[in-house]
């Protein structure tokens, strides 16, 4: 995570990183961390604005859906 975050900061562009962080209650959960630079009139970065969104439940639901689909012995085809 640290390497990816340093890449975002050094690029000066908005970015996002998924990471396991310790939550307020002491449990470790998966978070989506997004950040965007705040620039002054000259275009220099003066600060970063960001959010950390708890996505643990979403990740667990995706994993469960994958396990269910992987357990089906038949081929699944989606036609549009």
TANORKA-V124320 format. One record per pair of residues at least 4 apart in sequence whose C-alpha atoms are under 8 Angstrom apart, sorted by the first residue. I is the first residue (numbers start at 0). J is the second residue. D is the distance in Angstrom with one decimal. If there is no record, write none. Layout:
# TANORKA-V124320
[[I:J:D] [I:J:D]]
This chain:
# TANORKA-V124320
[[0:4:6.1] [0:16:6.8] [0:17:7.4] [0:18:6.2] [1:5:6.1] [2:6:6.3] [3:7:6.4] [3:16:6.9] [4:8:6.3] [4:15:7.9] [4:16:6.8] [5:9:6.0] [6:10:6.1] [7:11:6.5] [7:12:6.4] [7:13:6.9] [7:14:5.6] [7:15:7.7] [8:12:7.2] [11:36:6.6] [11:44:7.6] [12:35:6.6] [12:36:6.7] [13:33:7.5] [13:34:5.6] [13:35:4.1] [13:36:6.4] [14:33:5.8] [14:34:5.7] [14:35:6.6] [15:31:6.9] [15:32:5.4] [15:33:4.2] [15:34:6.4] [16:31:5.9] [16:32:5.2] [16:33:6.5] [17:29:6.8] [17:30:5.7] [17:31:4.6] [17:32:6.0] [18:29:5.6] [18:30:5.4] [18:31:6.6] [18:32:7.4] [19:27:6.1] [19:28:5.2] [19:29:4.4] [19:30:6.0] [20:27:5.3] [20:28:5.7] [20:29:6.4] [20:30:6.6] [21:25:5.6] [21:26:5.5] [21:27:4.3] [21:28:6.4] [22:26:5.5] [22:27:6.0] [22:28:6.8] [28:53:7.0] [28:54:7.7] [28:55:5.6] [29:53:6.1] [29:54:5.6] [29:55:4.8] [29:58:7.8] [30:51:6.0] [30:52:5.2] [30:53:4.4] [30:54:5.3] [30:55:6.8] [31:50:8.0] [31:51:5.6] [31:52:5.1] [31:53:6.5] [31:54:6.4] [32:49:7.2] [32:50:5.8] [32:51:4.4] [32:52:6.4] [33:49:5.3] [33:50:5.3] [33:51:6.5] [34:47:6.4] [34:48:5.5] [34:49:4.0] [34:50:6.5] [35:47:5.7] [35:48:5.4] [35:49:6.2] [36:44:6.0] [36:45:7.6] [36:46:6.1] [36:47:4.5] [36:48:6.2] [37:44:5.6] [37:45:5.9] [37:46:5.2] [37:47:5.5] [37:48:6.7] [38:42:5.2] [38:43:5.2] [38:44:4.4] [38:45:5.5] [38:46:7.2] [39:43:5.6] [39:44:6.6] [39:45:6.4] [54:58:6.2] [55:59:6.2] [56:60:6.2] [57:61:6.2] [58:62:6.2] [59:63:6.1] [60:64:6.1] [61:65:6.2] [62:66:6.2] [63:67:6.2] [64:68:6.2] [65:69:5.9] [66:70:6.2] [67:71:6.7]]
